[in-house]
Amino acid sequence: MRTLVIRLSSISDAKARFVNAGQKALEGIVVPATPSVNFQSYDDMHKVLAPSRLAIVKAMAGQGSLAIREVARRVGRDVQAVHRDVTTLVNAGVLDRTEAGVEFCYDQLHFEFDVKAAA
């Protein structure tokens, strides 16, 4: 099952993961790539993965490439509104554009973050 990991992490956290993977590779240790999208804050993530956009992702999971009209039909929404949402998801790296339309090439999303009390 292919999974896209959604993370909340700073640029320095992402850089540290990259450096760690590079060091392991230099040591000959194979580090499997984990497809992921990183957001710097919960608010940033929520702007991109608002409930209506998350519904689009869920409707597209494991379905291959779909035309925007078909996506709109599956989520029961206006084509223009779905087009705007799909553009946001493509720009964030969640969806991919293909010759046949758009695709969420994963079977599921996995959210990987903690919510802590305010300081």
Rosetta silent file (secondary structure, phi, psi, omega in degrees, C-alpha in Angstrom):
SEQUENCE: MRTLVIRLSSISDAKARFVNAGQKALEGIVVPATPSVNFQSYDDMHKVLAPSRLAIVKAMAGQGSLAIREVARRVGRDVQAVHRDVTTLVNAGVLDRTEAGVEFCYDQLHFEFDVKAAA
SCORE:     score description
SCORE:     0.000 S_00000001
   1 L     0.000  125.291 -179.846    0.000    0.000    0.000 S_00000001
   2 L   -85.750  131.129 -175.873    1.466    3.342   -1.067 S_00000001
   3 E  -125.749  135.816  171.636    1.240    6.050    1.575 S_00000001
   4 E  -101.063  122.951 -179.077    1.874    9.787    1.411 S_00000001
   5 E   -90.964  130.746  175.889    3.120   11.092    4.761 S_00000001
   6 E  -106.065  123.573 -176.909    1.992   14.554    5.857 S_00000001
   7 E  -123.601  151.091  165.283    4.353   16.178    8.363 S_00000001
   8 E  -104.226  115.322  179.870    4.563   19.352   10.367 S_00000001
   9 L  -158.251  149.862  178.133    8.218   20.249   10.423 S_00000001
  10 L   -78.041  169.881  176.834   10.493   23.218   10.152 S_00000001
  11 H   -63.218  -37.227  179.414   13.006   23.650    7.372 S_00000001
  12 H   -67.044  -34.351  175.367   15.774   22.744    9.828 S_00000001
  13 H   -64.187  -45.699  179.135   13.941   19.478   10.698 S_00000001
  14 H   -62.942  -40.845  178.528   13.660   18.581    7.011 S_00000001
  15 H   -63.072  -41.836  179.333   17.324   19.483    6.490 S_00000001
  16 H   -62.767  -40.526  177.107   18.354   17.267    9.423 S_00000001
  17 H   -63.455  -40.565 -179.901   16.415   14.296    7.936 S_00000001
  18 H   -65.064  -46.468  179.921   18.112   14.913    4.586 S_00000001
  19 H   -63.355  -43.169  178.979   21.600   15.129    6.110 S_00000001
  20 H   -60.217  -44.776  178.153   20.982   11.990    8.188 S_00000001
  21 H   -63.456  -39.168  177.992   19.882   10.058    5.091 S_00000001
  22 H   -64.013  -41.920  178.682   22.960   11.316    3.212 S_00000001
  23 H   -63.546  -41.688  178.438   25.290   10.199    5.999 S_00000001
  24 H   -64.694  -39.074  178.817   23.700    6.742    6.049 S_00000001
  25 H   -63.469  -39.946  177.479   24.030    6.493    2.266 S_00000001
  26 H   -64.587  -28.173  177.367   27.735    7.328    2.522 S_00000001
  27 L   -83.874   -0.518  179.473   28.046    4.503    5.056 S_00000001
  28 L    85.860    9.347  179.348   26.424    2.135    2.572 S_00000001
  29 L   -89.920  123.880  179.963   23.147    1.920    4.474 S_00000001
  30 L   -78.717  125.292  178.201   20.139    1.946    2.169 S_00000001
  31 L  -113.777  111.349 -179.261   17.494    4.380    3.361 S_00000001
  32 L   -65.564  139.727  178.451   14.156    3.890    1.632 S_00000001
  33 L   -74.047  137.553  176.905   12.578    7.116    0.427 S_00000001
  34 L  -112.765  112.476  178.148    9.325    8.040    2.136 S_00000001
  35 L   -60.580  127.816 -178.039    7.034   10.157   -0.026 S_00000001
  36 E  -150.902  158.172  171.948    6.043   13.122    2.117 S_00000001
  37 E  -125.073  128.075 -177.605    4.714   16.650    2.114 S_00000001
  38 E  -108.198  137.055  174.127    5.962   18.947    4.867 S_00000001
  39 E  -120.593  145.180 -178.458    4.144   21.950    6.287 S_00000001
  40 L   -79.439  -20.343  179.653    5.722   24.441    8.662 S_00000001
  41 L  -150.006  162.898  176.475    2.570   24.835   10.757 S_00000001
  42 H   -61.944  -40.111 -179.844   -0.816   23.296   11.412 S_00000001
  43 H   -61.269  -42.203  176.931   -2.437   26.418    9.932 S_00000001
  44 H   -61.383  -44.158  179.794   -0.462   25.994    6.694 S_00000001
  45 H   -63.293  -43.682 -177.115   -1.466   22.342    6.513 S_00000001
  46 H   -66.956  -31.599  176.539   -5.110   23.129    7.200 S_00000001
  47 H   -63.132  -40.244 -178.947   -5.179   25.776    4.450 S_00000001
  48 H   -81.640  -43.023 -176.078   -4.088   23.177    1.906 S_00000001
  49 L  -105.693   47.390  174.171   -5.877   20.155    3.359 S_00000001
  50 L   -60.962  159.501 -176.511   -9.152   21.828    4.324 S_00000001
  51 H   -51.237  -40.560 -179.487  -12.090   19.375    4.610 S_00000001
  52 H   -67.534  -34.462  178.435  -13.328   19.990    1.051 S_00000001
  53 H   -76.197  -36.751  176.767   -9.846   19.364   -0.369 S_00000001
  54 H   -63.459  -34.414  175.864   -9.312   16.322    1.819 S_00000001
  55 H   -62.238  -37.842  177.010  -12.575   14.933    0.394 S_00000001
  56 H   -63.328  -46.996 -179.631  -11.058   15.293   -3.087 S_00000001
  57 H   -60.686  -45.356 -179.743   -7.930   13.397   -2.026 S_00000001
  58 H   -62.288  -40.026  179.809  -10.008   10.633   -0.434 S_00000001
  59 H   -68.194  -25.331 -177.230  -12.175   10.313   -3.556 S_00000001
  60 H   -94.531  -13.384 -175.034   -9.055   10.029   -5.735 S_00000001
  61 L   -56.259  122.551  176.394   -7.053    7.591   -3.571 S_00000001
  62 L    70.640   12.464 -174.630   -6.046    4.558   -5.612 S_00000001
  63 L   -99.151   -3.050 -177.086   -8.208    5.605   -8.598 S_00000001
  64 L    77.261 -164.147 -177.369   -5.503    6.494  -11.112 S_00000001
  65 L   -77.368  133.727 -179.112   -5.689    9.601  -13.270 S_00000001
  66 E  -130.443  147.453  172.953   -9.058   11.368  -13.356 S_00000001
  67 L   -73.535  152.190  179.638  -10.457   14.335  -15.269 S_00000001
  68 H   -57.107  -41.265  179.120  -11.471   17.329  -13.146 S_00000001
  69 H   -59.314  -39.783  178.996  -15.118   16.845  -14.154 S_00000001
  70 H   -68.081  -39.517  176.755  -15.006   13.281  -12.856 S_00000001
  71 H   -61.688  -45.724  179.170  -13.451   14.415   -9.586 S_00000001
  72 H   -59.859  -41.644  178.558  -16.186   17.056   -9.235 S_00000001
  73 H   -62.286  -42.836 -177.724  -18.855   14.421   -9.894 S_00000001
  74 H   -66.974  -30.634  179.832  -17.379   12.084   -7.281 S_00000001
  75 H   -99.813   -2.116  176.387  -17.336   14.742   -4.579 S_00000001
  76 L    66.732   41.267 -177.611  -20.644   16.319   -5.637 S_00000001
  77 L  -130.296  167.287  178.006  -19.249   19.818   -6.157 S_00000001
  78 L   -64.320  138.861 -177.198  -19.024   22.502   -8.835 S_00000001
  79 H   -59.715  -43.087 -178.557  -16.315   21.909  -11.465 S_00000001
  80 H   -64.552  -41.247  179.027  -14.777   25.391  -11.086 S_00000001
  81 H   -65.571  -41.283  178.415  -14.505   25.081   -7.295 S_00000001
  82 H   -66.013  -38.806  177.727  -12.952   21.631   -7.613 S_00000001
  83 H   -59.091  -44.996  177.727  -10.526   22.968  -10.233 S_00000001
  84 H   -61.439  -43.970 -179.814   -9.348   25.674   -7.799 S_00000001
  85 H   -66.371  -40.224  178.449   -8.949   23.120   -5.017 S_00000001
  86 H   -63.343  -40.685  178.144   -7.112   20.676   -7.281 S_00000001
  87 H   -60.380  -42.643  177.088   -4.722   23.464   -8.346 S_00000001
  88 H   -61.678  -43.575 -179.574   -3.934   24.160   -4.676 S_00000001
  89 H   -67.485  -36.826  176.333   -3.330   20.445   -4.041 S_00000001
  90 H   -65.862  -46.378 -179.281   -1.090   20.156   -7.118 S_00000001
  91 H   -62.623  -29.296  178.861    0.925   23.216   -6.081 S_00000001
  92 H   -83.322   -9.806  179.968    1.393   21.720   -2.596 S_00000001
  93 L    88.988   11.482  179.815    2.654   18.434   -4.049 S_00000001
  94 L   -83.589  -42.601  177.559   -0.305   16.331   -2.901 S_00000001
  95 L  -110.927  158.545  176.187   -1.723   15.665   -6.387 S_00000001
  96 E  -118.032  141.906  171.798    0.064   15.265   -9.723 S_00000001
  97 E   -83.860  140.597  176.771   -1.046   16.532  -13.129 S_00000001
  98 E  -130.759  174.415  177.149   -1.054   13.918  -15.878 S_00000001
  99 L   -63.419  -30.401 -177.739   -1.994   13.913  -19.554 S_00000001
 100 L   -90.798   -5.255 -179.333   -5.372   12.425  -18.605 S_00000001
 101 E   147.589 -120.962  178.614   -6.098   14.854  -15.749 S_00000001
 102 E  -131.909  156.754 -175.478   -4.932   14.685  -12.143 S_00000001
 103 E  -144.446  139.157  166.157   -3.823   11.828   -9.945 S_00000001
 104 L  -107.705  101.063 -168.692   -3.327   10.998   -6.293 S_00000001
 105 L   -84.094   20.659  178.950   -0.909    8.123   -6.836 S_00000001
 106 L  -119.521  162.980  177.880   -1.178    6.850   -3.259 S_00000001
 107 L   -91.572  -21.035 -177.380   -3.700    4.662   -1.491 S_00000001
 108 E  -159.984  164.154  171.835   -3.739    6.687    1.694 S_00000001
 109 E  -106.869  144.371  173.013   -2.491    9.683    3.657 S_00000001
 110 E  -126.437  121.494  179.708   -0.683    9.304    6.976 S_00000001
 111 E   -92.660  126.377 -174.954   -0.516   12.351    9.234 S_00000001
 112 E  -124.910   86.324  177.173    2.646   12.424   11.333 S_00000001
 113 L  -161.334  161.201  177.357    2.661   15.210   13.913 S_00000001
 114 L  -110.357  148.972  173.326    2.041   15.980   17.563 S_00000001
 115 L  -112.772  122.000 -175.946   -0.246   18.611   19.003 S_00000001
 116 L  -117.556  162.078  177.225    1.129   20.177   22.171 S_00000001
 117 L   -64.855  148.231  178.241   -0.117   22.686   24.693 S_00000001
 118 L   -65.411  144.675 -178.287    0.671   26.315   23.939 S_00000001
 119 L   -79.763    0.000    0.000    3.809   27.632   25.622 S_00000001
